[in-house]
Amino acid sequence: MSAPHILAAPAGDEFHAPGVELFDWGPLFPGGPAWLDWFTKPVLIVTLSVVIVCWFAYAAFAKPKMVPRGVQNIGEMAYLFVREQVARPALGSESDRWMPFLFSTFFFILVMNLMGVIPVMQLPGPSHIAFAIVLAAVVYVMMLFLGIKHQGFIGYFKNMMFPPGLPKPLYIILAPIELLSTIILRPFTHAVRLFANMFAGHILLAFFATVGYWFLIEKLTPMGFAVGVVGVLMTIIMTGFEMFIQALQAFIFAVLAASYIAGSLHAEH
């Protein structure tokens, strides 16, 4: 972890594990004008993520060549991955229509997540629940809009709450469960799943990094040396594991988004 995270622990003779103060960032320019108070490190990370994704897409696809090279080669492989693993399993023949949204969503979340292991940045954007809520809300509004547009207001809720082929008495239990699950719990779980994984992963990395710093530098003793070494090793191991989780959560978010869109376009989903 970066020095600001490690040194955030209170000074003293006892070890203090990092906590929620890791996510409490004030303005980047504390002595600047009041209208810049909104510009915090999380906002900077999200802004940089947008710039990186836009640059990547432009560099890869703005002037494509017949034989792809460099960034275009990487971009085409990334596009094929999202199309084959995210879009087509859920949307089938309509997948190409939704690729711009799914491609940008996947890589935007991926870059924001990976900011958690990039030196100096070291904060995943979705570890602040507000960013995860906004992303889930966009998918949620899109889901409702498409469902009502393609199935009608009554048809959308009817198909959602009363799937055909089931015994009628079962609808007494199933209908309210489906309504609760789709309209209320779905956007909540979509946001919290991403937020909770990034939040917990960042706390774990900070903890092991602080253990290594404390027992090897701040309070080096013969007995604490082994603990400090374990802290450093676990930081390295957990960084690799966290990168896997960061990529996995971006993938899961995009897969669920594709599934929700498909369910709105076609009642049989």
N, C-alpha and C positions, 0 to 999 in steps of 0.2 A: 504494500500500500504506500501511498505517497506520504511524505513527512507530515503535512497538515492533518491527515487522518490519524496517524499514529500519535502525534503530539497533542491531539485533542483531548486525550485522557487527562484527568486531573492530576496535578503534581502531588507527590507525597511519597511515603515509604511503602505503600501498598499498591498492588497491581489493580488497575481499574479497567474492566472490560469495556470496549466501545459499545455505545448504544444508539438511540435514535438521534443523538446530536450529530451523527454523521450526515444526516439528511437536512440539517438546519443550516441553510446557506443564506447569508444576507446579500445585499446588493454587491455586485462586482466593483462598483465605484462608490464606496460609502461616503466619500467627500464630494461627490458630484451633485448635479441637480436632482431635485426630488422626482422629476418625471422619469429618471432612469432607475429608480428603486426596483422596478419590476425585473430589471436585467440581472438575474442571478446565475449562478453556475449551472443549475438544471436547465434554465432557458438557453444558455449558451450551448450546452450539449445538444439540445434538441435542434437548435438553429444550425449548428455544425453538421448534424446528421442529415438535415434537409439538403444542405449545400453539397455534402459528399454524395448522396444518392442522385441528386440532379446532375452533378458533374459526371458521375459514373455512367448514367443513362445517356447523357449527351456524347461523351467520349466513345461509348460503345456503339451507338445507333444513329448518330447524326449524319455521318458519312460512311455508311457501310461499304465494304469492299467484297468482291466476289470470293476471295480467299481471306477469311478472317485472320487477323493478327493482333497481338497485344491485347488492349482493353476490349476490342470487339470480340475476340475469341473468348475472353472471360465472360463478357456480357451475354453472348449467345449460349454458352453453357449454363449460365445462371437462368436465363430465360427458359431454356428447355427443362431445367430442373423444376421451376415453378409451374410450368405448363403441365408436365407429366406427373408430378407428385402432388400438386395442390389443386390445379384448376380442372383437369380432365376427369379425375376420379369423381368429382362432385357435379361438374357442369356438363361433361360430355361434349357434344358438338358445339355448345355455346361457350366453350372455355375461352376461345380466342377473343371473344367480345369483352370478357372481363379480365383479360390478362394485364392491361395497364394498371388497373386498380390493385389486383392481387400481387403483381410484381413489385409495385412501388410500396405497398403495405408491408410485404415480407421483408424487403431490404431496408426500409426505413426503421422497422422495429429491430432488425438484426444489427444495424449500425448503432442505434441507440443503446442496445443491450451490450454490445462489445465495448462501448465507451467505459464500461465498468472495469475493464482490464487494461486499458490504454494508459500509459504513464501520464501524469499530470491531470488528465480528465478523471479517471477512476471513479466514475459514478454512472451507473446505468440509468438512462432517462426514466423508464417506467418504474423505477424504485420509488418515484413520487407518484402516488395513486392518481393524481389529477391527470397526468399524461395518459395513463392506461384507461381512465374513464373516458377521455375524449376520443381515443381510438375505438373503444368499444361502442361509444355512442354513435359514431359515424356509421359503423356497421349496423347497429340497431335501427337507426332511422332509415337506412337504405333497405333493410329487411322489411320493415313495415310498409314503406312506400312501394316497393316492388310487389309485395304480397297483395296489397289493396289494388294496385294498378292492374295486375295480371289476373287476379281471381275475384276482384270486387270486394267491397268492405265486408259484406255478409258472408260471401263465399270464402274469404280468407280465414275468418274466425271459425266458420263452420267446418272447413277442411282441417283446421288445426285441432279443434276440440272434439270433432266427431269423425275420426278416420273410418272409412267404410270397412265392412266385413267383420265387425265385432258384434257380439250379442248386445241388444239394446240396454238391458239392465246395467251392463258394464260401463256405459257412458256416464252414469250417475257419479261414479268414482273417477273415471278417466278424464272427463271434460274439465273439471276444475283443476286437476293436476296438470293437464296439458296447457291450460291457460296460464297457470302460475309459473310453470316451467319456461314457457316460451316468452311471455310478455314481461315477467318480472325477474325471474332468476337468470335467464339467459344472458342479458347484458351485464348483470352483476358478476356472474361467474366468469364471463369472458374477460372482464377487466381485472378481477381479483386474481385470477390464475396467473396472469402476466405480472402484475404488481407484486404478489406475494413471493414468487420465485426470485425476482430481481432484488427485492428487499432483503429476503433471507440470505441469498447468496452474497450480497454485499456485506452484510453483518458478519458472516462467517469469514470472509476474506480479511476483513478488518480485524477480527478477533485474533486469527492466527498470526497476522503480520504484527500486531501489537505485542503478542506473546514473544515473538522472535526479537523485536526491538527492545522490549523491557528487560528480558533475561540475558541478552547478549551485549547490550549497550548501556541501557539506563542503570541496571542493577546486576552487573556481571558478578557472579559468584561461582565457585566450583560446583556446587550442587545445582545451581540454576542453569549452568551451561547446557546440560543435556536437554532441559526443557526448552531453552531458546533454540537449539538446533532442531528439535521436533517442530517448533513453531514455524521456522523457516521452511522446513521440508513440507509441512502441511500447507503452507501458503502456496508453494509451487504446485503441489498436487491439486489443491482446491482451485487454483487459477485455471488449470487445464480442464477440470471438471466443470467449473463455472462457464467456461467458453462453450462447452458442449450444451449445457442447460440454456445458455443464452440463444444459441442457434435453434435448439429444440423448441423453445417457447415462441420464437418468431415463426417457426414452421407451424406449430399448433394453432397460433392465432390466425394465421392465413388460411389454414385448412378449415377451421371453424367458420371463418368469414365466407369461404366458398360454399360451405355446406348450408349456411343460413341463406345465402343468396339463392342457391338452388331450390331450397324449400319454399321460397317466396315465388319463384318463377313457375314452379310446377307443384301442384298439390300432392302428387304421388310421393314426393320426397318427405 
